[in-house]
Amino acid sequence: MGKMLSYCGINCTECPEYLATQKNDEKEIKKIANQWSSDAMKFTPEEIYCDGCSNEGKLFNWAPKCDKRICCIDKKLENCAYCGDYICSILKNSLDKSPSAKQNLEEIKQNL
């Protein structure tokens, strides 16, 4: 499976929720929902299914409200690396938490 990136640079093909969705593995989806749930936030299996935020299809629970996703859609960008404001304040916090996403976007940015 080739690399498929989210708007913020996460490699979907390495994401357990994306992989379980593509395999239609209900048992794994339930496991992920339980693992990701906490006292502050509970996930149902239905909220875990995801075909990737930049694709048509099932979206993870908070993807429709994701500020990076909304921004890229509004600007008609493939992902944040294509933005003239890269790295903006909206994206910075996400990249601080995900060095691999930053590396993915940096590789794209260098080749533009």
Biopython code that builds the backbone (N, CA, C, O; Angstrom):
import numpy as np
from Bio.PDB.StructureBuilder import StructureBuilder

atoms = [
    (1, "MET", "N", (0.852, -1.181, 0.000)),
    (1, "MET", "CA", (0.000, 0.000, 0.000)),
    (1, "MET", "C", (0.891, 1.235, 0.000)),
    (1, "MET", "O", (1.783, 1.345, 0.841)),
    (2, "GLY", "N", (0.671, 2.163, -0.923)),
    (2, "GLY", "CA", (1.447, 3.386, -1.006)),
    (2, "GLY", "C", (1.051, 4.378, 0.068)),
    (2, "GLY", "O", (0.060, 4.185, 0.773)),
    (3, "LYS", "N", (1.836, 5.446, 0.189)),
    (3, "LYS", "CA", (1.547, 6.486, 1.171)),
    (3, "LYS", "C", (0.295, 7.260, 0.785)),
    (3, "LYS", "O", (0.125, 7.644, -0.372)),
    (4, "MET", "N", (-0.561, 7.481, 1.738)),
    (4, "MET", "CA", (-1.719, 8.346, 1.568)),
    (4, "MET", "C", (-1.723, 9.279, 2.773)),
    (4, "MET", "O", (-1.828, 8.826, 3.913)),
    (5, "LEU", "N", (-1.610, 10.574, 2.523)),
    (5, "LEU", "CA", (-1.480, 11.523, 3.622)),
    (5, "LEU", "C", (-2.771, 12.267, 3.906)),
    (5, "LEU", "O", (-3.557, 12.574, 3.010)),
    (6, "SER", "N", (-2.958, 12.544, 5.187)),
    (6, "SER", "CA", (-4.033, 13.439, 5.597)),
    (6, "SER", "C", (-3.615, 14.868, 5.244)),
    (6, "SER", "O", (-2.480, 15.101, 4.827)),
    (7, "TYR", "N", (-4.516, 15.803, 5.408)),
    (7, "TYR", "CA", (-4.191, 17.205, 5.129)),
    (7, "TYR", "C", (-3.014, 17.688, 5.978)),
    (7, "TYR", "O", (-2.204, 18.491, 5.515)),
    (8, "CYS", "N", (-2.917, 17.201, 7.218)),
    (8, "CYS", "CA", (-1.859, 17.661, 8.122)),
    (8, "CYS", "C", (-0.611, 16.794, 8.076)),
    (8, "CYS", "O", (0.312, 17.008, 8.862)),
    (9, "GLY", "N", (-0.560, 15.815, 7.169)),
    (9, "GLY", "CA", (0.658, 15.051, 6.957)),
    (9, "GLY", "C", (0.710, 13.668, 7.575)),
    (9, "GLY", "O", (1.691, 12.951, 7.376)),
    (10, "ILE", "N", (-0.307, 13.272, 8.313)),
    (10, "ILE", "CA", (-0.325, 11.924, 8.890)),
    (10, "ILE", "C", (-0.433, 10.907, 7.763)),
    (10, "ILE", "O", (-1.235, 11.072, 6.844)),
    (11, "ASN", "N", (0.371, 9.860, 7.836)),
    (11, "ASN", "CA", (0.327, 8.796, 6.835)),
    (11, "ASN", "C", (-0.819, 7.850, 7.189)),
    (11, "ASN", "O", (-0.705, 7.046, 8.114)),
    (12, "CYS", "N", (-1.911, 7.951, 6.456)),
    (12, "CYS", "CA", (-3.100, 7.138, 6.728)),
    (12, "CYS", "C", (-2.795, 5.649, 6.657)),
    (12, "CYS", "O", (-3.375, 4.859, 7.403)),
    (13, "THR", "N", (-1.893, 5.264, 5.770)),
    (13, "THR", "CA", (-1.610, 3.840, 5.578)),
    (13, "THR", "C", (-0.837, 3.230, 6.748)),
    (13, "THR", "O", (-0.566, 2.030, 6.758)),
    (14, "GLU", "N", (-0.483, 4.061, 7.735)),
    (14, "GLU", "CA", (0.133, 3.564, 8.964)),
    (14, "GLU", "C", (-0.791, 3.741, 10.165)),
    (14, "GLU", "O", (-0.419, 3.401, 11.288)),
    (15, "CYS", "N", (-1.982, 4.266, 9.941)),
    (15, "CYS", "CA", (-2.932, 4.552, 11.018)),
    (15, "CYS", "C", (-3.792, 3.318, 11.302)),
    (15, "CYS", "O", (-4.411, 2.777, 10.385)),
    (16, "PRO", "N", (-3.839, 2.868, 12.552)),
    (16, "PRO", "CA", (-4.611, 1.663, 12.861)),
    (16, "PRO", "C", (-6.097, 1.788, 12.534)),
    (16, "PRO", "O", (-6.721, 0.812, 12.119)),
    (17, "GLU", "N", (-6.662, 2.966, 12.715)),
    (17, "GLU", "CA", (-8.091, 3.127, 12.430)),
    (17, "GLU", "C", (-8.363, 3.054, 10.928)),
    (17, "GLU", "O", (-9.353, 2.456, 10.508)),
    (18, "TYR", "N", (-7.499, 3.652, 10.126)),
    (18, "TYR", "CA", (-7.644, 3.575, 8.668)),
    (18, "TYR", "C", (-7.482, 2.132, 8.193)),
    (18, "TYR", "O", (-8.279, 1.646, 7.391)),
    (19, "LEU", "N", (-6.450, 1.452, 8.689)),
    (19, "LEU", "CA", (-6.192, 0.072, 8.278)),
    (19, "LEU", "C", (-7.351, -0.847, 8.648)),
    (19, "LEU", "O", (-7.756, -1.688, 7.846)),
    (20, "ALA", "N", (-7.885, -0.692, 9.855)),
    (20, "ALA", "CA", (-9.019, -1.523, 10.281)),
    (20, "ALA", "C", (-10.253, -1.235, 9.435)),
    (20, "ALA", "O", (-11.018, -2.146, 9.119)),
    (21, "THR", "N", (-10.448, 0.028, 9.070)),
    (21, "THR", "CA", (-11.586, 0.390, 8.217)),
    (21, "THR", "C", (-11.444, -0.256, 6.848)),
    (21, "THR", "O", (-12.410, -0.801, 6.313)),
    (22, "GLN", "N", (-10.251, -0.197, 6.280)),
    (22, "GLN", "CA", (-10.046, -0.759, 4.945)),
    (22, "GLN", "C", (-10.232, -2.276, 4.933)),
    (22, "GLN", "O", (-10.657, -2.847, 3.929)),
    (23, "LYS", "N", (-9.914, -2.921, 6.052)),
    (23, "LYS", "CA", (-10.097, -4.373, 6.162)),
    (23, "LYS", "C", (-11.514, -4.734, 6.610)),
    (23, "LYS", "O", (-11.883, -5.907, 6.656)),
    (24, "ASN", "N", (-12.306, -3.698, 6.941)),
    (24, "ASN", "CA", (-13.648, -3.899, 7.492)),
    (24, "ASN", "C", (-13.585, -4.829, 8.707)),
    (24, "ASN", "O", (-14.407, -5.731, 8.865)),
    (25, "ASP", "N", (-12.591, -4.583, 9.554)),
    (25, "ASP", "CA", (-12.325, -5.412, 10.727)),
    (25, "ASP", "C", (-13.058, -4.835, 11.940)),
    (25, "ASP", "O", (-12.513, -4.013, 12.676)),
    (26, "GLU", "N", (-14.297, -5.277, 12.135)),
    (26, "GLU", "CA", (-15.125, -4.742, 13.215)),
    (26, "GLU", "C", (-14.525, -5.001, 14.590)),
    (26, "GLU", "O", (-14.639, -4.163, 15.485)),
    (27, "LYS", "N", (-13.895, -6.142, 14.761)),
    (27, "LYS", "CA", (-13.270, -6.469, 16.045)),
    (27, "LYS", "C", (-12.154, -5.471, 16.365)),
    (27, "LYS", "O", (-12.058, -4.988, 17.493)),
    (28, "GLU", "N", (-11.318, -5.163, 15.381)),
    (28, "GLU", "CA", (-10.226, -4.203, 15.577)),
    (28, "GLU", "C", (-10.776, -2.794, 15.807)),
    (28, "GLU", "O", (-10.246, -2.054, 16.635)),
    (29, "ILE", "N", (-11.823, -2.422, 15.090)),
    (29, "ILE", "CA", (-12.454, -1.105, 15.281)),
    (29, "ILE", "C", (-12.955, -0.966, 16.716)),
    (29, "ILE", "O", (-12.748, 0.073, 17.343)),
    (30, "LYS", "N", (-13.609, -1.997, 17.240)),
    (30, "LYS", "CA", (-14.093, -1.965, 18.630)),
    (30, "LYS", "C", (-12.925, -1.843, 19.601)),
    (30, "LYS", "O", (-13.000, -1.107, 20.585)),
    (31, "LYS", "N", (-11.846, -2.568, 19.319)),
    (31, "LYS", "CA", (-10.653, -2.511, 20.166)),
    (31, "LYS", "C", (-10.070, -1.095, 20.181)),
    (31, "LYS", "O", (-9.718, -0.579, 21.241)),
    (32, "ILE", "N", (-9.969, -0.476, 19.018)),
    (32, "ILE", "CA", (-9.441, 0.890, 18.924)),
    (32, "ILE", "C", (-10.343, 1.862, 19.678)),
    (32, "ILE", "O", (-9.853, 2.730, 20.401)),
    (33, "ALA", "N", (-11.648, 1.722, 19.514)),
    (33, "ALA", "CA", (-12.595, 2.597, 20.222)),
    (33, "ALA", "C", (-12.382, 2.494, 21.730)),
    (33, "ALA", "O", (-12.387, 3.509, 22.426)),
    (34, "ASN", "N", (-12.197, 1.294, 22.232)),
    (34, "ASN", "CA", (-11.955, 1.104, 23.669)),
    (34, "ASN", "C", (-10.614, 1.681, 24.086)),
    (34, "ASN", "O", (-10.521, 2.328, 25.129)),
    (35, "GLN", "N", (-9.570, 1.460, 23.292)),
    (35, "GLN", "CA", (-8.233, 1.964, 23.622)),
    (35, "GLN", "C", (-8.187, 3.487, 23.634)),
    (35, "GLN", "O", (-7.530, 4.081, 24.489)),
    (36, "TRP", "N", (-8.872, 4.114, 22.705)),
    (36, "TRP", "CA", (-8.817, 5.565, 22.577)),
    (36, "TRP", "C", (-9.792, 6.281, 23.507)),
    (36, "TRP", "O", (-9.706, 7.498, 23.668)),
    (37, "SER", "N", (-10.707, 5.551, 24.113)),
    (37, "SER", "CA", (-11.680, 6.153, 25.021)),
    (37, "SER", "C", (-11.039, 6.431, 26.375)),
    (37, "SER", "O", (-10.121, 5.737, 26.813)),
    (38, "SER", "N", (-11.556, 7.467, 27.016)),
    (38, "SER", "CA", (-11.119, 7.818, 28.362)),
    (38, "SER", "C", (-12.352, 8.273, 29.132)),
    (38, "SER", "O", (-13.456, 8.297, 28.588)),
    (39, "ASP", "N", (-12.162, 8.634, 30.400)),
    (39, "ASP", "CA", (-13.291, 9.153, 31.172)),
    (39, "ASP", "C", (-13.809, 10.448, 30.563)),
    (39, "ASP", "O", (-15.007, 10.729, 30.610)),
    (40, "ALA", "N", (-12.906, 11.231, 29.992)),
    (40, "ALA", "CA", (-13.286, 12.522, 29.410)),
    (40, "ALA", "C", (-13.952, 12.382, 28.048)),
    (40, "ALA", "O", (-14.789, 13.206, 27.679)),
    (41, "MET", "N", (-13.586, 11.343, 27.296)),
    (41, "MET", "CA", (-14.127, 11.187, 25.942)),
    (41, "MET", "C", (-14.291, 9.707, 25.625)),
    (41, "MET", "O", (-13.333, 8.935, 25.678)),
    (42, "LYS", "N", (-15.496, 9.336, 25.302)),
    (42, "LYS", "CA", (-15.793, 7.951, 24.914)),
    (42, "LYS", "C", (-15.985, 7.885, 23.407)),
    (42, "LYS", "O", (-16.624, 8.756, 22.817)),
    (43, "PHE", "N", (-15.430, 6.850, 22.785)),
    (43, "PHE", "CA", (-15.609, 6.615, 21.354)),
    (43, "PHE", "C", (-16.428, 5.357, 21.142)),
    (43, "PHE", "O", (-16.221, 4.343, 21.809)),
    (44, "THR", "N", (-17.350, 5.434, 20.214)),
    (44, "THR", "CA", (-18.073, 4.247, 19.781)),
    (44, "THR", "C", (-17.367, 3.722, 18.535)),
    (44, "THR", "O", (-16.653, 4.475, 17.873)),
    (45, "PRO", "N", (-17.552, 2.457, 18.207)),
    (45, "PRO", "CA", (-16.938, 1.943, 16.978)),
    (45, "PRO", "C", (-17.335, 2.757, 15.742)),
    (45, "PRO", "O", (-16.516, 2.953, 14.844)),
    (46, "GLU", "N", (-18.568, 3.226, 15.690)),
    (46, "GLU", "CA", (-19.035, 4.001, 14.534)),
    (46, "GLU", "C", (-18.244, 5.289, 14.352)),
    (46, "GLU", "O", (-18.129, 5.794, 13.235)),
    (47, "GLU", "N", (-17.700, 5.825, 15.440)),
    (47, "GLU", "CA", (-16.925, 7.064, 15.367)),
    (47, "GLU", "C", (-15.477, 6.827, 14.929)),
    (47, "GLU", "O", (-14.764, 7.780, 14.614)),
    (48, "ILE", "N", (-15.049, 5.593, 14.908)),
    (48, "ILE", "CA", (-13.663, 5.255, 14.598)),
    (48, "ILE", "C", (-13.439, 5.020, 13.107)),
    (48, "ILE", "O", (-12.353, 5.293, 12.594)),
    (49, "TYR", "N", (-14.441, 4.524, 12.416)),
    (49, "TYR", "CA", (-14.271, 4.219, 10.987)),
    (49, "TYR", "C", (-13.731, 5.430, 10.230)),
    (49, "TYR", "O", (-14.204, 6.549, 10.431)),
    (50, "CYS", "N", (-12.733, 5.209, 9.353)),
    (50, "CYS", "CA", (-12.138, 6.323, 8.610)),
    (50, "CYS", "C", (-11.539, 5.841, 7.294)),
    (50, "CYS", "O", (-10.755, 4.892, 7.263)),
    (51, "ASP", "N", (-11.918, 6.507, 6.215)),
    (51, "ASP", "CA", (-11.348, 6.244, 4.893)),
    (51, "ASP", "C", (-10.295, 7.284, 4.525)),
    (51, "ASP", "O", (-9.845, 7.334, 3.381)),
    (52, "GLY", "N", (-9.902, 8.110, 5.486)),
    (52, "GLY", "CA", (-8.936, 9.178, 5.243)),
    (52, "GLY", "C", (-9.663, 10.502, 5.092)),
    (52, "GLY", "O", (-10.659, 10.584, 4.374)),
    (53, "CYS", "N", (-9.177, 11.532, 5.758)),
    (53, "CYS", "CA", (-9.897, 12.808, 5.794)),
    (53, "CYS", "C", (-9.918, 13.534, 4.457)),
    (53, "CYS", "O", (-10.737, 14.429, 4.248)),
    (54, "SER", "N", (-9.023, 13.153, 3.550)),
    (54, "SER", "CA", (-9.008, 13.826, 2.245)),
    (54, "SER", "C", (-9.737, 13.015, 1.176)),
    (54, "SER", "O", (-9.691, 13.353, -0.007)),
    (55, "ASN", "N", (-10.399, 11.958, 1.592)),
    (55, "ASN", "CA", (-11.153, 11.105, 0.668)),
    (55, "ASN", "C", (-12.649, 11.212, 0.912)),
    (55, "ASN", "O", (-13.096, 11.679, 1.959)),
    (56, "GLU", "N", (-13.400, 10.774, -0.066)),
    (56, "GLU", "CA", (-14.835, 10.615, 0.125)),
    (56, "GLU", "C", (-15.009, 9.355, 0.967)),
    (56, "GLU", "O", (-14.191, 8.438, 0.885)),
    (57, "GLY", "N", (-16.027, 9.302, 1.745)),
    (57, "GLY", "CA", (-16.276, 8.092, 2.528)),
    (57, "GLY", "C", (-16.378, 8.390, 4.003)),
    (57, "GLY", "O", (-16.683, 9.510, 4.413)),
    (58, "LYS", "N", (-16.120, 7.374, 4.786)),
    (58, "LYS", "CA", (-16.253, 7.476, 6.234)),
    (58, "LYS", "C", (-15.161, 8.373, 6.800)),
    (58, "LYS", "O", (-13.997, 8.291, 6.409)),
    (59, "LEU", "N", (-15.569, 9.233, 7.735)),
    (59, "LEU", "CA", (-14.632, 10.135, 8.391)),
    (59, "LEU", "C", (-14.604, 9.864, 9.884)),
    (59, "LEU", "O", (-15.639, 9.617, 10.504)),
    (60, "PHE", "N", (-13.417, 9.911, 10.448)),
    (60, "PHE", "CA", (-13.258, 9.783, 11.890)),
    (60, "PHE", "C", (-14.078, 10.863, 12.591)),
    (60, "PHE", "O", (-14.348, 11.921, 12.023)),
    (61, "ASN", "N", (-14.460, 10.588, 13.799)),
    (61, "ASN", "CA", (-15.336, 11.423, 14.620)),
    (61, "ASN", "C", (-15.129, 12.929, 14.455)),
    (61, "ASN", "O", (-16.077, 13.639, 14.120)),
    (62, "TRP", "N", (-13.924, 13.427, 14.679)),
    (62, "TRP", "CA", (-13.742, 14.887, 14.650)),
    (62, "TRP", "C", (-13.224, 15.423, 13.315)),
    (62, "TRP", "O", (-12.984, 16.625, 13.201)),
    (63, "ALA", "N", (-13.047, 14.587, 12.322)),
    (63, "ALA", "CA", (-12.538, 15.049, 11.019)),
    (63, "ALA", "C", (-13.390, 16.153, 10.390)),
    (63, "ALA", "O", (-12.826, 17.109, 9.860)),
    (64, "PRO", "N", (-14.730, 16.064, 10.426)),
    (64, "PRO", "CA", (-15.514, 17.137, 9.807)),
    (64, "PRO", "C", (-15.292, 18.512, 10.451)),
    (64, "PRO", "O", (-15.545, 19.540, 9.823)),
    (65, "LYS", "N", (-14.821, 18.529, 11.701)),
    (65, "LYS", "CA", (-14.594, 19.788, 12.414)),
    (65, "LYS", "C", (-13.119, 20.183, 12.463)),
    (65, "LYS", "O", (-12.773, 21.203, 13.059)),
    (66, "CYS", "N", (-12.253, 19.389, 11.845)),
    (66, "CYS", "CA", (-10.809, 19.635, 11.906)),
    (66, "CYS", "C", (-10.460, 20.939, 11.188)),
    (66, "CYS", "O", (-10.761, 21.105, 10.006)),
    (67, "ASP", "N", (-9.826, 21.857, 11.908)),
    (67, "ASP", "CA", (-9.498, 23.162, 11.334)),
    (67, "ASP", "C", (-8.512, 23.064, 10.172)),
    (67, "ASP", "O", (-8.590, 23.852, 9.229)),
    (68, "LYS", "N", (-7.586, 22.107, 10.228)),
    (68, "LYS", "CA", (-6.633, 21.937, 9.115)),
    (68, "LYS", "C", (-7.344, 21.406, 7.874)),
    (68, "LYS", "O", (-7.078, 21.857, 6.760)),
    (69, "ARG", "N", (-8.235, 20.463, 8.065)),
    (69, "ARG", "CA", (-9.012, 19.903, 6.953)),
    (69, "ARG", "C", (-9.888, 20.984, 6.322)),
    (69, "ARG", "O", (-9.914, 21.128, 5.099)),
    (70, "ILE", "N", (-10.592, 21.731, 7.140)),
    (70, "ILE", "CA", (-11.471, 22.798, 6.654)),
    (70, "ILE", "C", (-10.665, 23.832, 5.872)),
    (70, "ILE", "O", (-11.092, 24.277, 4.807)),
    (71, "CYS", "N", (-9.510, 24.213, 6.394)),
    (71, "CYS", "CA", (-8.664, 25.206, 5.730)),
    (71, "CYS", "C", (-8.202, 24.707, 4.359)),
    (71, "CYS", "O", (-8.290, 25.437, 3.372)),
    (72, "CYS", "N", (-7.712, 23.472, 4.297)),
    (72, "CYS", "CA", (-7.238, 22.923, 3.014)),
    (72, "CYS", "C", (-8.368, 22.801, 2.000)),
    (72, "CYS", "O", (-8.170, 23.079, 0.817)),
    (73, "ILE", "N", (-9.530, 22.396, 2.442)),
    (73, "ILE", "CA", (-10.679, 22.294, 1.533)),
    (73, "ILE", "C", (-11.055, 23.680, 1.023)),
    (73, "ILE", "O", (-11.293, 23.861, -0.172)),
    (74, "ASP", "N", (-11.111, 24.665, 1.930)),
    (74, "ASP", "CA", (-11.452, 26.038, 1.532)),
    (74, "ASP", "C", (-10.447, 26.604, 0.529)),
    (74, "ASP", "O", (-10.825, 27.309, -0.407)),
    (75, "LYS", "N", (-9.166, 26.291, 0.731)),
    (75, "LYS", "CA", (-8.113, 26.807, -0.154)),
    (75, "LYS", "C", (-7.842, 25.888, -1.348)),
    (75, "LYS", "O", (-6.997, 26.187, -2.193)),
    (76, "LYS", "N", (-8.569, 24.765, -1.407)),
    (76, "LYS", "CA", (-8.410, 23.776, -2.493)),
    (76, "LYS", "C", (-6.967, 23.258, -2.580)),
    (76, "LYS", "O", (-6.375, 23.193, -3.657)),
    (77, "LEU", "N", (-6.421, 22.891, -1.410)),
    (77, "LEU", "CA", (-5.052, 22.381, -1.319)),
    (77, "LEU", "C", (-5.053, 20.874, -1.102)),
    (77, "LEU", "O", (-5.929, 20.334, -0.426)),
    (78, "GLU", "N", (-4.073, 20.207, -1.677)),
    (78, "GLU", "CA", (-3.931, 18.761, -1.480)),
    (78, "GLU", "C", (-3.603, 18.450, -0.021)),
    (78, "GLU", "O", (-4.124, 17.489, 0.546)),
    (79, "ASN", "N", (-2.748, 19.257, 0.576)),
    (79, "ASN", "CA", (-2.432, 19.168, 2.000)),
    (79, "ASN", "C", (-1.742, 20.468, 2.416)),
    (79, "ASN", "O", (-1.532, 21.359, 1.593)),
    (80, "CYS", "N", (-1.398, 20.566, 3.675)),
    (80, "CYS", "CA", (-0.847, 21.810, 4.216)),
    (80, "CYS", "C", (0.497, 22.215, 3.609)),
    (80, "CYS", "O", (0.841, 23.396, 3.631)),
    (81, "ALA", "N", (1.255, 21.277, 3.073)),
    (81, "ALA", "CA", (2.555, 21.608, 2.472)),
    (81, "ALA", "C", (2.401, 22.562, 1.294)),
    (81, "ALA", "O", (3.332, 23.304, 0.978)),
    (82, "TYR", "N", (1.258, 22.556, 0.647)),
    (82, "TYR", "CA", (1.016, 23.395, -0.529)),
    (82, "TYR", "C", (0.579, 24.817, -0.167)),
    (82, "TYR", "O", (0.386, 25.647, -1.056)),
    (83, "CYS", "N", (0.423, 25.100, 1.107)),
    (83, "CYS", "CA", (-0.088, 26.401, 1.545)),
    (83, "CYS", "C", (1.026, 27.443, 1.619)),
    (83, "CYS", "O", (2.138, 27.148, 2.056)),
    (84, "GLY", "N", (0.716, 28.649, 1.192)),
    (84, "GLY", "CA", (1.657, 29.759, 1.280)),
    (84, "GLY", "C", (1.942, 30.170, 2.713)),
    (84, "GLY", "O", (2.941, 30.840, 2.976)),
    (85, "ASP", "N", (1.076, 29.777, 3.648)),
    (85, "ASP", "CA", (1.255, 30.101, 5.068)),
    (85, "ASP", "C", (1.879, 28.952, 5.868)),
    (85, "ASP", "O", (1.890, 28.986, 7.098)),
    (86, "TYR", "N", (2.392, 27.945, 5.174)),
    (86, "TYR", "CA", (2.995, 26.785, 5.844)),
    (86, "TYR", "C", (4.214, 27.247, 6.624)),
    (86, "TYR", "O", (5.024, 27.955, 6.025)),
    (87, "ILE", "N", (4.420, 26.949, 7.804)),
    (87, "ILE", "CA", (3.680, 26.302, 8.885)),
    (87, "ILE", "C", (2.928, 27.399, 9.649)),
    (87, "ILE", "O", (3.547, 28.257, 10.278)),
    (88, "CYS", "N", (1.620, 27.367, 9.590)),
    (88, "CYS", "CA", (0.788, 28.374, 10.258)),
    (88, "CYS", "C", (0.502, 27.963, 11.704)),
    (88, "CYS", "O", (0.854, 26.864, 12.131)),
    (89, "SER", "N", (-0.136, 28.854, 12.438)),
    (89, "SER", "CA", (-0.458, 28.574, 13.839)),
    (89, "SER", "C", (-1.460, 27.427, 13.970)),
    (89, "SER", "O", (-1.450, 26.716, 14.974)),
    (90, "ILE", "N", (-2.319, 27.239, 12.978)),
    (90, "ILE", "CA", (-3.289, 26.137, 13.011)),
    (90, "ILE", "C", (-2.557, 24.799, 12.938)),
    (90, "ILE", "O", (-2.922, 23.855, 13.638)),
    (91, "LEU", "N", (-1.545, 24.714, 12.110)),
    (91, "LEU", "CA", (-0.832, 23.459, 11.872)),
    (91, "LEU", "C", (0.248, 23.173, 12.911)),
    (91, "LEU", "O", (0.501, 22.012, 13.232)),
    (92, "LYS", "N", (0.882, 24.207, 13.435)),
    (92, "LYS", "CA", (2.049, 24.036, 14.306)),
    (92, "LYS", "C", (1.799, 23.086, 15.467)),
    (92, "LYS", "O", (2.623, 22.208, 15.722)),
    (93, "ASN", "N", (0.704, 23.234, 16.168)),
    (93, "ASN", "CA", (0.410, 22.389, 17.325)),
    (93, "ASN", "C", (0.341, 20.914, 16.936)),
    (93, "ASN", "O", (0.840, 20.053, 17.661)),
    (94, "SER", "N", (-0.274, 20.628, 15.797)),
    (94, "SER", "CA", (-0.366, 19.236, 15.330)),
    (94, "SER", "C", (1.010, 18.671, 15.015)),
    (94, "SER", "O", (1.317, 17.533, 15.371)),
    (95, "LEU", "N", (1.830, 19.462, 14.351)),
    (95, "LEU", "CA", (3.157, 18.981, 13.967)),
    (95, "LEU", "C", (4.063, 18.787, 15.174)),
    (95, "LEU", "O", (4.933, 17.916, 15.168)),
    (96, "ASP", "N", (3.861, 19.601, 16.213)),
    (96, "ASP", "CA", (4.635, 19.425, 17.443)),
    (96, "ASP", "C", (4.351, 18.062, 18.070)),
    (96, "ASP", "O", (5.216, 17.486, 18.730)),
    (97, "LYS", "N", (3.140, 17.549, 17.863)),
    (97, "LYS", "CA", (2.734, 16.256, 18.433)),
    (97, "LYS", "C", (3.032, 15.084, 17.503)),
    (97, "LYS", "O", (2.998, 13.933, 17.936)),
    (98, "SER", "N", (3.321, 15.358, 16.238)),
    (98, "SER", "CA", (3.529, 14.282, 15.267)),
    (98, "SER", "C", (4.724, 14.582, 14.361)),
    (98, "SER", "O", (4.553, 15.100, 13.258)),
    (99, "PRO", "N", (5.929, 14.256, 14.825)),
    (99, "PRO", "CA", (7.124, 14.506, 14.009)),
    (99, "PRO", "C", (7.081, 13.815, 12.647)),
    (99, "PRO", "O", (7.613, 14.348, 11.673)),
    (100, "SER", "N", (6.464, 12.652, 12.564)),
    (100, "SER", "CA", (6.407, 11.953, 11.272)),
    (100, "SER", "C", (5.525, 12.709, 10.279)),
    (100, "SER", "O", (5.817, 12.728, 9.083)),
    (101, "ALA", "N", (4.453, 13.331, 10.764)),
    (101, "ALA", "CA", (3.599, 14.138, 9.886)),
    (101, "ALA", "C", (4.380, 15.342, 9.369)),
    (101, "ALA", "O", (4.282, 15.698, 8.194)),
    (102, "LYS", "N", (5.157, 15.967, 10.256)),
    (102, "LYS", "CA", (5.975, 17.111, 9.839)),
    (102, "LYS", "C", (6.984, 16.679, 8.784)),
    (102, "LYS", "O", (7.185, 17.383, 7.795)),
    (103, "GLN", "N", (7.614, 15.540, 8.984)),
    (103, "GLN", "CA", (8.589, 15.033, 8.015)),
    (103, "GLN", "C", (7.919, 14.779, 6.663)),
    (103, "GLN", "O", (8.489, 15.106, 5.622)),
    (104, "ASN", "N", (6.732, 14.208, 6.667)),
    (104, "ASN", "CA", (6.010, 13.957, 5.413)),
    (104, "ASN", "C", (5.729, 15.256, 4.666)),
    (104, "ASN", "O", (5.934, 15.340, 3.455)),
    (105, "LEU", "N", (5.258, 16.273, 5.396)),
    (105, "LEU", "CA", (4.956, 17.561, 4.758)),
    (105, "LEU", "C", (6.231, 18.259, 4.289)),
    (105, "LEU", "O", (6.244, 18.878, 3.225)),
    (106, "GLU", "N", (7.302, 18.162, 5.077)),
    (106, "GLU", "CA", (8.578, 18.783, 4.695)),
    (106, "GLU", "C", (9.112, 18.179, 3.396)),
    (106, "GLU", "O", (9.635, 18.899, 2.546)),
    (107, "GLU", "N", (8.982, 16.865, 3.243)),
    (107, "GLU", "CA", (9.431, 16.207, 2.007)),
    (107, "GLU", "C", (8.658, 16.731, 0.800)),
    (107, "GLU", "O", (9.235, 16.960, -0.263)),
    (108, "ILE", "N", (7.365, 16.918, 0.970)),
    (108, "ILE", "CA", (6.539, 17.456, -0.124)),
    (108, "ILE", "C", (6.954, 18.892, -0.416)),
    (108, "ILE", "O", (7.152, 19.263, -1.573)),
    (109, "LYS", "N", (7.084, 19.700, 0.635)),
    (109, "LYS", "CA", (7.422, 21.116, 0.481)),
    (109, "LYS", "C", (8.748, 21.285, -0.269)),
    (109, "LYS", "O", (8.870, 22.172, -1.115)),
    (110, "GLN", "N", (9.726, 20.453, 0.031)),
    (110, "GLN", "CA", (11.039, 20.541, -0.621)),
    (110, "GLN", "C", (10.964, 20.231, -2.112)),
    (110, "GLN", "O", (11.806, 20.690, -2.885)),
    (111, "ASN", "N", (9.976, 19.468, -2.513)),
    (111, "ASN", "CA", (9.855, 19.072, -3.920)),
    (111, "ASN", "C", (8.884, 19.939, -4.719)),
    (111, "ASN", "O", (8.616, 19.650, -5.885)),
    (112, "LEU", "N", (8.363, 20.984, -4.111)),
    (112, "LEU", "CA", (7.434, 21.875, -4.834)),
    (112, "LEU", "C", (8.202, 22.889, -5.664)),
    (112, "LEU", "O", (7.595, 23.720, -6.340)),
]
sb = StructureBuilder()
sb.init_structure("model")
sb.init_model(0)
sb.init_chain("A")
sb.init_seg("    ")
for serial, (resi, resn, name, xyz) in enumerate(atoms, 1):
    if name == "N":
        sb.init_residue(resn, " ", resi, " ")
    sb.init_atom(name, np.array(xyz, "f"), 0.0, 1.0, " ", f" {name:<3s}", serial, name[0])
structure = sb.get_structure()
